[in-house]
């Protein structure tokens, strides 16, 4: 079954936007081919949406549960909200 994203029409499957999908790697015989990620257990590729969210958050990062400053408090709040969301999902 192909990977899919949610679309307006749930019967339409579209490929998930995965980082690294368009990376070309060199061949020892010359030329290049599209990279095939075969080791997902060690390094699963990130979805573009996840990467975008992490990049948007990065300037506001502070140590979680370790500081009294604004960025630490913000990071702790985001972390705890994420934990709560995952717990509710599970």
RAURQUI-V765599 format. One record per pair of residues at least 24 apart in sequence whose C-alpha atoms are under 10 Angstrom apart, sorted by sequence separation. I is the first residue (numbers start at 0). J is the second residue. D is the distance in whole Angstrom. If there is no record, write none. Layout:
# RAURQUI-V765599
I|J|D, I|J|D
This chain:
# RAURQUI-V765599
20|44|9, 18|43|10, 19|44|7, 17|43|10, 18|44|6, 19|45|8, 17|44|6, 18|45|6, 19|46|9, 17|45|6, 18|46|6, 19|47|9, 16|45|9, 17|46|4, 18|47|6, 16|46|6, 17|47|5, 18|48|9, 15|46|7, 16|47|5, 17|48|9, 18|49|10, 15|47|8, 16|48|8, 17|49|9, 18|50|8, 15|48|10, 17|50|9
